[in-house]
Amino acid sequence: MRSFRSRFAPLVVAVGLALPLSVAAPREAEASVSFAVAYDEMVTDADMVAIVTPMDARSVWEDNRIVTYTHLKVEEGVAGQTSTGNEVWVKTLGGAVGKIGQLVDGEPVFVQGKSSLVFARSLRPGTFAVVARAQGQFPVLVDTGSKRKSVIRNGNCGLLLPRAQQVQSQVGPVAPQARASAPPVVTAVDALHGRALEDVTRDIVTQWKRLHK
């Protein structure tokens, strides 16, 4: 059983709206509230880590809601169930079917031609879901001058609550001395935001070997 889903399932306040496309409008990602996911948990819960670029997407109705399947090209397979050059599908909540659109705050968003680093878990062969929703997708930026590539926090993450609040909400009040003696937990966003892509992928490989024995 995956540690993220069983022990540290995030609190999420996500707003999904089904609206005619003519009145649908962008929503602030801050409407989404989640607990920040630890870096180790993100790596542990992923079946695949890769740098991907979307090629196309399709939205369909499933279980009375709209979901989108995005067709991705794997630019670099970093770890797990994929290799460079493969093509995979990633399922996200929300999308548009006909004249109806549904917006779900806090979901990863794939933009045509824009690369991102993703941590994903397998739903079935060739189809994945992003771990911890938008927290598991890191857009790749390319400096126009130096051509240096880096990864950044996903703007769709919304408000991320500190890990200390998550522990307290699950086990009750935590004594100050216990909090002081507990080792600091590094979140995935803090571990990766703003770092060079080359350094990030090297670090993920090291963490993967440690956590996926």
C-alpha positions as CSV (number, residue, x, y, z in Angstrom):
1,M,0.0,0.0,0.0
2,R,1.3,3.4,-0.9
3,S,2.5,5.5,2.0
4,F,1.2,8.8,0.6
5,R,-2.4,7.5,0.1
6,S,-2.6,5.6,3.3
7,R,-0.6,7.5,6.0
8,F,-0.4,11.0,4.7
9,A,-3.5,11.5,2.5
10,P,-3.6,15.3,1.9
11,L,-6.5,17.6,3.0
12,V,-7.8,19.0,-0.3
13,V,-10.4,21.7,-0.7
14,A,-10.8,21.6,-4.5
15,V,-13.6,23.3,-6.3
16,G,-15.0,21.6,-9.4
17,L,-17.5,23.5,-11.5
18,A,-19.4,22.3,-14.5
19,L,-20.3,25.3,-16.5
20,P,-21.2,26.2,-20.1
21,L,-18.0,27.2,-21.8
22,S,-19.4,30.6,-22.6
23,V,-19.5,31.5,-18.9
24,A,-16.5,29.6,-17.7
25,A,-13.7,31.8,-16.4
26,P,-10.2,31.1,-15.0
27,R,-10.2,30.5,-11.2
28,E,-7.5,31.3,-8.7
29,A,-5.5,28.2,-7.7
30,E,-5.5,29.5,-4.1
31,A,-9.0,27.9,-3.9
32,S,-7.1,24.6,-3.5
33,V,-5.8,23.8,-0.1
34,S,-3.5,20.8,0.4
35,F,-0.9,19.6,2.9
36,A,2.6,19.8,1.5
37,V,3.9,16.4,0.5
38,A,7.3,15.2,1.7
39,Y,9.9,14.7,-0.9
40,D,10.6,11.1,0.2
41,E,6.9,10.3,0.0
42,M,6.6,11.8,-3.5
43,V,9.5,9.5,-4.7
44,T,8.1,6.5,-2.9
45,D,4.6,6.8,-4.3
46,A,5.7,7.3,-7.9
47,D,5.9,4.5,-10.3
48,M,7.4,6.8,-12.9
49,V,9.4,10.0,-12.8
50,A,10.0,11.6,-16.2
51,I,10.4,14.8,-18.1
52,V,7.5,15.0,-20.5
53,T,6.0,17.2,-23.2
54,P,2.2,17.1,-24.1
55,M,1.3,16.2,-27.7
56,D,-2.5,16.2,-27.5
57,A,-5.3,15.6,-25.1
58,R,-8.9,14.4,-25.0
59,S,-11.6,14.9,-22.4
60,V,-14.4,12.5,-21.6
61,W,-17.1,11.9,-19.1
62,E,-16.3,9.3,-16.4
63,D,-18.5,8.6,-13.3
64,N,-20.5,11.7,-13.9
65,R,-17.6,14.1,-14.1
66,I,-15.2,15.2,-16.8
67,V,-11.6,13.9,-16.9
68,T,-8.8,14.7,-19.4
69,Y,-6.3,12.2,-20.8
70,T,-3.1,14.0,-22.0
71,H,-0.9,12.2,-24.4
72,L,2.7,12.8,-23.4
73,K,6.1,12.2,-25.0
74,V,8.8,11.1,-22.6
75,E,11.7,13.5,-23.3
76,E,13.8,11.8,-20.5
77,G,12.9,8.8,-18.4
78,V,14.3,9.6,-15.0
79,A,13.2,6.6,-13.0
80,G,10.6,3.8,-12.9
81,Q,8.2,2.5,-15.5
82,T,9.3,4.4,-18.6
83,S,12.2,5.2,-20.9
84,T,13.2,8.1,-23.0
85,G,11.2,8.2,-26.2
86,N,8.2,6.4,-24.8
87,E,4.6,7.8,-25.0
88,V,2.2,7.7,-22.1
89,W,-1.2,9.0,-21.0
90,V,-1.8,11.0,-17.9
91,K,-5.3,11.3,-16.4
92,T,-6.3,14.6,-14.7
93,L,-9.6,15.9,-13.4
94,G,-11.5,18.5,-15.3
95,G,-11.7,19.5,-19.0
96,A,-14.3,20.3,-21.6
97,V,-16.7,18.0,-23.4
98,G,-18.9,19.7,-26.0
99,K,-20.2,22.9,-24.5
100,I,-19.6,21.9,-20.9
101,G,-16.4,22.6,-19.1
102,Q,-15.3,21.6,-15.6
103,L,-12.6,23.4,-13.6
104,V,-10.9,21.5,-10.7
105,D,-8.5,23.6,-8.6
106,G,-5.2,22.1,-7.6
107,E,-4.9,19.8,-10.6
108,P,-1.8,19.6,-12.8
109,V,-2.1,21.4,-16.1
110,F,-0.3,20.3,-19.2
111,V,0.4,23.0,-21.8
112,Q,1.0,22.1,-25.4
113,G,4.7,22.1,-26.1
114,K,5.7,23.0,-22.6
115,S,7.9,20.4,-20.7
116,S,7.5,19.4,-17.1
117,L,9.0,17.0,-14.6
118,V,6.3,14.7,-13.3
119,F,6.0,12.1,-10.5
120,A,3.3,9.7,-11.5
121,R,1.6,6.5,-10.3
122,S,0.3,3.8,-12.6
123,L,-3.4,3.4,-13.2
124,R,-3.0,0.7,-15.8
125,P,-0.3,-0.1,-18.4
126,G,0.6,3.1,-20.2
127,T,-1.7,5.4,-18.2
128,F,-0.7,7.3,-15.1
129,A,-2.0,9.9,-12.6
130,V,0.2,12.6,-11.1
131,V,1.2,12.0,-7.5
132,A,-0.2,14.6,-5.1
133,R,-1.9,16.4,-8.0
134,A,-0.2,19.7,-8.9
135,Q,2.5,19.1,-6.3
136,G,3.8,16.3,-8.5
137,Q,4.3,18.4,-11.6
138,F,7.2,20.8,-11.9
139,P,7.3,23.0,-15.0
140,V,10.7,23.2,-16.8
141,L,12.1,26.7,-17.5
142,V,14.8,27.4,-20.0
143,D,16.9,30.5,-19.6
144,T,17.0,32.3,-23.0
145,G,20.6,33.4,-22.5
146,S,22.4,30.5,-20.9
147,K,20.0,27.8,-22.0
148,R,20.1,26.5,-18.4
149,K,17.1,24.4,-17.5
150,S,15.5,24.5,-14.1
151,V,12.3,23.3,-12.4
152,I,9.9,25.5,-10.5
153,R,6.9,25.0,-8.2
154,N,3.6,24.5,-10.0
155,G,1.5,27.6,-9.8
156,N,-1.6,25.4,-9.6
157,C,-0.6,23.9,-6.2
158,G,-2.6,26.5,-4.4
159,L,-2.1,27.0,-0.7
160,L,0.2,24.3,0.9
161,L,-0.2,23.8,4.6
162,P,2.9,23.1,6.7
163,R,3.6,19.5,7.5
164,A,3.3,20.2,11.3
165,Q,-0.4,20.9,10.9
166,Q,-0.9,17.6,9.1
167,V,0.7,15.6,11.8
168,Q,-1.3,17.3,14.5
169,S,-4.6,16.8,12.6
170,Q,-4.0,13.1,12.3
171,V,-2.6,12.2,15.8
172,G,-3.9,15.1,17.9
173,P,-1.9,17.8,19.6
174,V,1.9,17.2,19.5
175,A,3.9,18.1,22.6
176,P,6.5,20.9,22.0
177,Q,9.4,18.6,23.0
178,A,8.3,16.0,20.5
179,R,8.2,18.6,17.7
180,A,11.6,19.8,18.7
181,S,13.2,16.3,18.6
182,A,11.6,15.2,15.4
183,P,13.8,15.4,12.3
184,P,12.8,18.1,9.8
185,V,10.7,16.9,6.9
186,V,11.7,18.3,3.5
187,T,8.7,18.8,1.2
188,A,9.0,18.0,-2.5
189,V,8.4,21.6,-3.4
190,D,11.1,22.9,-1.1
191,A,13.5,20.2,-2.3
192,L,13.2,20.9,-6.0
193,H,11.9,24.4,-6.7
194,G,14.4,26.6,-8.5
195,R,17.1,24.0,-8.9
196,A,18.9,23.1,-12.2
197,L,17.1,20.3,-14.0
198,E,20.3,18.3,-14.3
199,D,20.9,18.4,-10.5
200,V,17.3,17.5,-9.8
201,T,17.2,14.4,-12.0
202,R,20.5,13.2,-10.6
203,D,19.1,13.6,-7.0
204,I,15.9,11.8,-7.9
205,V,17.8,8.8,-9.2
206,T,19.7,8.6,-5.9
207,Q,16.6,8.9,-3.9
208,W,14.8,6.4,-6.0
209,K,17.5,3.8,-5.5
210,R,17.3,4.4,-1.8
211,L,13.5,4.2,-1.5
212,H,12.7,1.6,-4.1
213,K,14.8,-1.3,-2.9
